[in-house]
Every structure is written in C-alpha cells, then in structure tokens.
C-alpha cells in the first residue's frame, strides 16, 4: 500500500473496519506529534452512488462530532477529523490490543472475575455515553476494545449513533444494528428493528454482549475438555436452544452466578419497560459481583 499522510501521520497496518470504513494503525515521526506518536485512523470508503455518498459523509461527520464531544477513560478518544488527500478521516486514540470479538474467537478461556471486569468497564463507558444523551445503537464485542492485559477497556464506533433529544439531527440509519454474519447472535433490540432505538435498546445489546462473552470465554474449573472448546462449539447449540425457546439466555447451563444470569435476563427482556431503567442501575447490580 502506498504510504499516505494524514495530518502528519503515516498509515501502517489495517486493524479494523466495517462495510464502509477501514481503520489503520498510524505513526508520526514528528518530535512533537499533536496526538502522540501512535494513533488509529478511520477512513471512509465512498460509493459511486451520489445520494449514498452524501448520506455516508453526513453520518461520518456526525460520528466524528459525537465522538469528539466525549471524554471518558472507557470511551475511545477522537482527536480530530477532516478531509485529507481527498479522503475523509477520523484520527483517534490507539489501543494496544484488539476488539473483544477477536478475543472471543481465541480458545483461551478467562476467569469470571476478568470477564466481569471487562463487562463492568464497558458498562461504565456506555453509562457515560447515555449521560451525554447519545444512543450508541451498535453495542457488541466488536466495538469494545481491550488491551492485551485486559486492563484497559474502551467502547468505540459511533457510526450509527443517535441523538434522541436533538430532533433536528435525523437518525440516518434508524433500523441499523448488527446480526453476526454466522447468524448465531443478534444484538438488535426488538424496538430497534422497528426504527425506534432508545437508551433501553443499548441496554438490550449490552445484555446480549455479556451473555456472549460469558458463554464463549468462561473458564470452567476442573473441566479441561470444556475449556478447549472453540467459539462455535460454545455458541451453536446454546444459540439454537435460545432461538427455539428452550432456554432464556446462552449461559443458562454454565456455572455462572444466578444473580448474573438474572441481570442478563432482565437486560435482554423483549419489552423495554422490563429492562433496567438505566445503565447505572445495571452497573449497581454488577457491582455486587465484583
């Protein structure tokens, strides 16, 4: 790939992205780099369709605007955005690790206390986002960055975020959300599929995320054969049982504290009114397990 310069930073490895974006690790050789020596840069991939291009640019600028307004240890910091070399780019904090979905695919299993720490820290980031009147709309392990030692946890990607109290900001992708490409899991709350996402929709997605994380990564004491199972071995049958109504949550049959199963069941209730009233309420319940 030809080296490109974005505000004094040179693109290096491709580290992520989606349907319309690519995220690169980038390095500055300046003695006093404006945002530190290492950053991540998200580039927008424009389409040939003019109307779709306008829509993508508008949402990309919205994402940057939302992200730059946030400042919390559990939310990825966005430093700047603009058009560089005829490409739209967002310059943001680099986390030395990976998104948590990549960690879920690894066979290595983790103790419950580490998984609870990751969920709790991500939950604090989401609670802060909600306090700033933002609905994330795409809460999932892919959008939770974790450092290699699992101590740093940050929510990222506001590509389809919604500002419900600013009615003049139209929700450009009202029914968007994520279903895993293998069809095993849907993070989308029922009301979000109808185009009515709200804060309780993020709570639903967070509950699904906790359920997936625990099911895929929980270290089960004294059962080495269970701890060598891959992601799909852990998820396939349980997902089928859940979809056919034979169990409420994926981690139903795993050695997970009943209070934690109760938190997940409530967060993923079909009706918004049955879920936690806020992320703060959910976090207060999680705290009892930390």
C-alpha positions as CSV (number, residue, x, y, z in Angstrom):
1,X,0.0,0.0,0.0
2,X,1.2,3.5,-0.9
3,X,2.1,5.4,2.3
4,X,-0.3,8.2,2.8
5,X,0.0,11.2,5.2
6,X,-2.9,12.2,7.4
7,X,-2.2,15.3,9.5
8,X,1.4,14.2,9.9
9,X,0.7,10.5,10.5
10,X,1.7,7.7,8.2
11,X,-0.7,4.8,7.7
12,X,0.5,1.3,8.8
13,X,-1.3,-1.9,9.5
14,X,-5.0,-2.4,8.8
15,X,-6.5,-3.1,12.2
16,X,-10.3,-3.0,11.7
17,X,-13.2,-1.6,9.8
18,X,-16.7,-2.4,8.5
19,X,-18.8,-2.2,5.4
20,X,-18.0,1.5,4.7
21,X,-14.8,2.2,6.7
22,X,-11.3,0.9,7.3
23,X,-9.2,1.6,10.4
24,X,-5.4,1.8,10.3
25,X,-2.7,2.0,12.9
26,X,-0.7,5.1,12.1
27,X,2.6,6.6,13.4
28,X,4.1,10.0,13.4
29,X,7.8,10.7,13.1
30,X,7.4,14.3,14.3
31,X,9.3,15.2,17.5
32,X,6.1,16.7,19.0
33,X,3.3,14.7,17.4
34,X,-0.1,16.5,18.0
35,X,-1.9,13.4,19.3
36,X,1.0,11.2,20.4
37,X,3.3,9.0,18.3
38,X,0.7,6.3,17.7
39,X,-2.9,6.8,16.7
40,X,-5.7,5.0,14.8
41,X,-7.1,6.5,11.7
42,X,-10.6,5.6,10.3
43,X,-11.1,6.2,6.6
44,X,-14.4,6.4,4.9
45,X,-14.9,4.3,1.7
46,X,-17.1,6.3,-0.6
47,X,-19.6,4.8,-3.1
48,X,-20.3,5.6,-6.7
49,X,-23.9,6.4,-5.9
50,X,-24.1,10.2,-5.2
51,X,-27.1,10.1,-2.9
52,X,-25.5,7.2,-0.9
53,X,-22.2,9.1,-0.8
54,X,-23.8,12.2,0.7
55,X,-25.5,10.0,3.3
56,X,-22.3,8.3,4.3
57,X,-20.4,11.6,4.5
58,X,-23.1,13.1,6.7
59,X,-23.1,10.1,9.0
60,X,-19.3,10.1,9.1
61,X,-19.2,13.7,10.1
62,X,-21.9,13.0,12.7
63,X,-19.8,10.2,14.1
64,X,-16.8,12.4,14.4
65,X,-18.8,15.2,16.0
66,X,-20.3,12.9,18.6
67,X,-17.0,11.2,19.4
68,X,-15.1,14.4,19.8
69,X,-17.6,15.6,22.4
70,X,-16.8,12.6,24.7
71,X,-14.0,12.3,27.2
72,X,-14.1,9.2,29.4
73,X,-11.5,6.5,30.2
74,X,-13.8,3.8,28.9
75,X,-14.6,5.5,25.6
76,X,-12.1,5.8,22.7
77,X,-11.0,9.4,22.4
78,X,-11.3,11.0,19.0
79,X,-8.8,13.8,18.4
80,X,-9.8,15.3,15.0
81,X,-11.4,14.6,11.7
82,X,-11.4,16.2,8.3
83,X,-10.6,15.6,4.7
84,X,-7.0,14.6,3.9
85,X,-5.7,13.8,0.4
86,X,-9.4,13.7,-0.8
87,X,-10.3,11.2,1.8
88,X,-12.5,11.6,4.9
89,X,-10.6,10.6,8.0
90,X,-11.1,10.4,11.8
91,X,-7.9,10.5,13.9
92,X,-8.4,8.7,17.3
93,X,-6.7,7.1,20.2
94,X,-4.9,3.9,19.6
95,X,-5.5,1.0,22.0
96,X,-2.7,-1.6,22.0
97,X,-4.9,-4.7,21.9
98,X,-7.9,-5.8,19.8
99,X,-11.6,-5.6,19.7
100,X,-13.1,-8.1,22.1
101,X,-14.8,-10.2,19.4
102,X,-11.3,-11.3,18.2
103,X,-10.5,-12.4,21.8
104,X,-13.8,-14.4,21.9
105,X,-12.6,-16.4,18.9
106,X,-9.4,-17.5,20.7
107,X,-9.6,-20.8,22.5
108,X,-8.0,-19.3,25.6
109,X,-10.6,-19.1,28.4
110,X,-10.7,-16.4,31.1
111,X,-11.7,-16.5,34.8
112,X,-15.1,-15.0,35.7
113,X,-13.5,-12.0,37.5
114,X,-11.7,-10.9,34.4
115,X,-14.8,-11.2,32.2
116,X,-16.8,-9.3,34.8
117,X,-14.1,-6.5,34.9
118,X,-14.3,-6.2,31.1
119,X,-18.2,-6.0,31.1
120,X,-18.2,-3.6,34.0
121,X,-15.7,-1.2,32.5
122,X,-17.5,-1.3,29.1
123,X,-20.7,-0.6,31.0
124,X,-19.2,2.5,32.6
125,X,-18.4,3.8,29.2
126,X,-21.9,3.1,27.9
127,X,-23.4,4.8,31.0
128,X,-21.3,7.9,30.3
129,X,-22.4,7.9,26.6
130,X,-26.1,7.8,27.8
131,X,-25.5,10.7,30.2
132,X,-24.4,12.7,27.1
133,X,-27.8,11.9,25.5
134,X,-26.4,9.5,22.9
135,X,-27.8,6.2,21.9
136,X,-24.9,4.1,20.6
137,X,-27.1,1.6,18.7
138,X,-24.3,-0.9,17.9
139,X,-23.1,-2.2,21.3
140,X,-21.3,-5.5,20.7
141,X,-17.9,-7.2,21.4
142,X,-16.6,-5.9,18.1
143,X,-17.0,-2.3,19.4
144,X,-15.3,-2.9,22.7
145,X,-11.5,-2.5,22.6
146,X,-9.4,-4.3,25.2
147,X,-5.7,-4.1,25.8
148,X,-3.5,-7.2,25.7
149,X,-3.6,-7.4,29.6
150,X,-7.4,-6.8,29.6
151,X,-7.0,-3.9,32.0
152,X,-7.9,-1.2,29.5
153,X,-11.5,-1.4,28.1
154,X,-13.0,1.2,25.8
155,X,-16.2,1.5,23.7
156,X,-15.7,2.7,20.2
157,X,-17.5,3.3,16.9
158,X,-20.4,5.8,16.8
159,X,-21.1,5.1,13.1
160,X,-24.8,4.7,13.5
161,X,-25.3,6.6,16.9
162,X,-28.4,8.6,17.5
163,X,-29.1,11.8,19.4
164,X,-32.7,11.4,20.6
165,X,-33.0,14.8,22.2
166,X,-31.9,16.7,19.1
167,X,-34.8,16.1,16.8
168,X,-33.2,18.2,14.1
169,X,-30.5,15.5,13.9
170,X,-32.2,12.9,11.8
171,X,-31.4,9.3,12.5
172,X,-29.8,8.3,9.2
173,X,-29.8,4.6,9.8
174,X,-32.9,4.1,12.1
175,X,-33.2,0.3,11.8
176,X,-29.5,-0.5,11.7
177,X,-27.7,-2.8,14.1
178,X,-25.7,-6.0,14.0
179,X,-26.6,-9.6,13.5
180,X,-23.5,-11.8,13.5
181,X,-22.5,-12.9,10.0
182,X,-23.0,-16.5,11.0
183,X,-26.5,-15.8,12.2
184,X,-25.7,-17.0,15.7
185,X,-26.4,-13.8,17.6
186,X,-28.5,-10.6,17.1
187,X,-27.6,-7.7,19.2
188,X,-30.6,-5.7,18.0
189,X,-33.4,-4.9,20.4
190,X,-37.0,-5.6,19.1
191,X,-37.9,-1.9,19.1
192,X,-34.7,-1.0,17.2
193,X,-35.7,-3.3,14.3
194,X,-38.7,-1.1,14.0
195,X,-36.6,2.1,13.9
196,X,-37.3,3.1,17.5
197,X,-33.9,2.7,19.2
198,X,-33.5,4.3,22.6
199,X,-31.3,4.0,25.6
200,X,-33.0,0.8,26.6
201,X,-32.1,-0.6,23.2
202,X,-28.4,-0.2,24.1
203,X,-29.1,-2.0,27.5
204,X,-30.5,-4.9,25.5
205,X,-27.4,-5.0,23.3
206,X,-25.2,-4.8,26.3
207,X,-27.1,-7.8,27.9
208,X,-26.6,-9.8,24.7
209,X,-22.9,-8.9,24.7
210,X,-22.5,-10.0,28.3
211,X,-24.2,-13.3,27.6
212,X,-22.0,-14.0,24.6
213,X,-18.8,-13.0,26.4
214,X,-19.5,-15.3,29.4
215,X,-20.6,-18.2,27.2
216,X,-17.7,-18.0,24.8
217,X,-14.9,-17.2,27.3
218,X,-15.7,-18.5,30.7
219,X,-13.0,-20.7,32.3
220,X,-14.7,-23.7,33.9
221,X,-12.7,-25.1,36.8
222,X,-11.7,-28.7,36.5
223,X,-13.1,-29.3,33.0
224,X,-10.2,-29.1,30.5
225,X,-12.3,-30.5,27.7
226,X,-14.8,-27.7,28.1
227,X,-12.0,-25.1,28.2
228,X,-10.6,-26.3,24.9
229,X,-13.9,-25.7,23.0
230,X,-13.8,-23.0,20.3
231,X,-16.3,-20.2,19.9
232,X,-18.7,-22.0,17.7
233,X,-18.7,-25.2,19.9
234,X,-19.7,-23.0,22.9
235,X,-22.3,-21.0,21.0
236,X,-24.0,-23.1,18.3
237,X,-26.2,-25.4,20.3
238,X,-27.0,-22.9,23.0
239,X,-28.0,-20.3,20.4
240,X,-30.3,-22.9,18.8
241,X,-31.9,-23.6,22.1
242,X,-32.4,-19.9,22.8
243,X,-34.0,-19.3,19.4
244,X,-36.4,-22.2,19.8
245,X,-37.4,-21.0,23.3
246,X,-35.8,-23.9,25.2
247,X,-33.6,-21.6,27.3
248,X,-33.7,-17.8,28.1
249,X,-30.0,-17.0,27.8
250,X,-26.9,-18.5,26.2
251,X,-25.1,-19.0,29.5
252,X,-28.1,-20.7,31.2
253,X,-26.3,-24.1,31.8
254,X,-22.9,-22.7,32.6
255,X,-21.5,-22.2,36.2
256,X,-22.4,-18.5,36.3
257,X,-23.8,-16.9,39.5
258,X,-27.6,-16.8,39.4
259,X,-27.6,-13.1,40.1
260,X,-25.5,-12.5,37.0
261,X,-27.9,-14.7,34.9
262,X,-30.8,-12.6,36.3
263,X,-29.1,-9.4,35.2
264,X,-28.7,-10.7,31.7
265,X,-32.3,-12.0,31.6
266,X,-33.6,-8.6,32.7
267,X,-31.4,-6.6,30.3
268,X,-32.5,-8.7,27.3
269,X,-36.2,-8.7,28.1
270,X,-38.4,-8.3,25.0
271,X,-40.2,-5.3,26.4
272,X,-38.2,-2.2,27.0
273,X,-40.1,-1.5,30.2
274,X,-39.0,-4.7,31.8
275,X,-35.3,-4.0,31.3
276,X,-33.1,-2.0,33.7
277,X,-34.2,1.7,33.8
278,X,-30.6,2.8,33.1
279,X,-27.1,1.6,32.8
280,X,-26.4,2.9,36.3
281,X,-29.0,0.5,37.7
282,X,-27.5,-2.4,35.8
283,X,-24.0,-1.4,36.9
284,X,-25.1,-1.2,40.6
285,X,-26.2,-4.9,40.3
286,X,-23.0,-5.9,38.6
287,X,-21.0,-4.3,41.4
288,X,-22.3,-6.8,43.8
289,X,-20.3,-9.5,41.9
290,X,-17.0,-7.6,41.7
